[in-house]
C-alpha cells in the first residue's frame, strides 16, 4: 500500500519524525561538493549526508580516519550552498569528539557556524553519551550512528556484519533507546541483521536510517559514488547500483582524448 507524501518545501528534523509517524520512507544520500549536492537536492532526496566517507571517495584513503575537521567543514560548506530542500547532516570526523565532551561541542559549533550545516552525526552509543548530551544542550541537532562504525575499524578489525551475537544486539537496542531518550532526532544503523534493525525501528519513535540493515527501517542511505557506479571496486551485498558511471565516464573521456589527438575536436562549429 502506497503512502501519500506530504510536500515539504524544506526538510527539517521535525519533518523526518513526521515522515516516520506517517509511514513515509526517508531517502538519504551522501554528497561532498556543490555540483553533486545540487543534483541530489533537485532529485528530491530528503537528507544529504556530508559523510566522512569523503576520506575514501574524495581523497583516496583506505579508511575514514584521516579526514580532518577543517576538511569536513570545506565539503559541508560546498554542499550547504547547493541544498534548497534537503536537510544537510555533517559527520564529526574521527578524533573531534570521542575524548572530551567539550571538544565535541567545539567541533560541532565549528561545523554549524562555518559550514551552515543543519545537524551533526556521531558514531557510537553509551561510550559517547556525554559528548552527545553536551552538543544537544547547545541546541545542535544530533543524528546517532550504531552497528558498524567505520571510525572504529581498527578496534573491530573487519567490516563484517555487526550485532549478530545476543550481547552486542542487546547493547545496540539499549544504545538506540538511549539516543532517543537524550534527544537525538534520528539514528543510522549500518550493516546489522535486518530483523534486529526492524526491531530497533519499532522500539523507538525517532527515524532509523539503514545502510545494509534491511527494509524494515524508516529510510535508507547510500554513498552516492557507490550507487551511481563511479566506484567499481566496492560491491557489498547491500549496494544497488543505479548506473555504471565508471564505464560511461571512462568511455566518454577516452573518446574526448582520441578526438583531441585526431584533431576532430574542436571543429569549426566549436570555434569562435
BELSUL-V399406 format. One record per backbone hydrogen bond with DSSP energy under -1.0 kcal/mol. CO is the residue of the C=O (numbers start at 0). NH is the residue of the N-H. If there is no record, write none. Layout:
co | nh
CO | NH
CO | NH
//
This chain:
co | nh
5 | 7
11 | 15
12 | 16
13 | 17
14 | 18
15 | 19
16 | 20
17 | 21
18 | 23
19 | 22
25 | 219
26 | 46
27 | 221
28 | 48
32 | 36
33 | 37
34 | 38
35 | 39
36 | 40
37 | 41
38 | 42
39 | 44
40 | 43
45 | 86
46 | 28
47 | 88
48 | 30
48 | 50
49 | 90
50 | 53
51 | 54
52 | 55
52 | 56
53 | 57
53 | 58
54 | 60
55 | 59
67 | 71
68 | 72
69 | 73
70 | 74
71 | 75
72 | 76
73 | 77
74 | 78
75 | 79
76 | 80
78 | 81
78 | 82
84 | 10
86 | 47
87 | 117
87 | 118
88 | 49
89 | 120
92 | 95
99 | 103
100 | 104
101 | 105
102 | 106
103 | 107
104 | 108
105 | 109
106 | 110
107 | 111
108 | 112
109 | 113
110 | 114
118 | 89
119 | 142
120 | 91
124 | 127
125 | 128
127 | 131
128 | 132
129 | 133
130 | 134
131 | 135
132 | 136
134 | 139
135 | 138
140 | 119
141 | 184
142 | 121
143 | 187
144 | 123
145 | 189
148 | 151
149 | 152
151 | 154
151 | 155
152 | 156
164 | 168
165 | 169
166 | 170
167 | 171
168 | 172
169 | 173
170 | 174
171 | 175
172 | 176
173 | 177
174 | 178
175 | 179
176 | 180
177 | 181
178 | 183
185 | 143
186 | 208
187 | 145
188 | 210
189 | 147
190 | 161
192 | 196
193 | 197
194 | 198
195 | 199
196 | 200
197 | 201
206 | 186
207 | 217
207 | 218
208 | 188
209 | 220
210 | 190
217 | 25
218 | 209
219 | 27
221 | 29
222 | 225
222 | 226
223 | 227
224 | 229
224 | 230
225 | 228
226 | 241
227 | 244
228 | 245
235 | 238
243 | 247
244 | 248
245 | 249
246 | 250
247 | 251
248 | 252
249 | 253
250 | 254
251 | 255
252 | 256
253 | 257
254 | 258
255 | 259
256 | 260
257 | 261
258 | 263
258 | 264
259 | 262
267 | 270
//
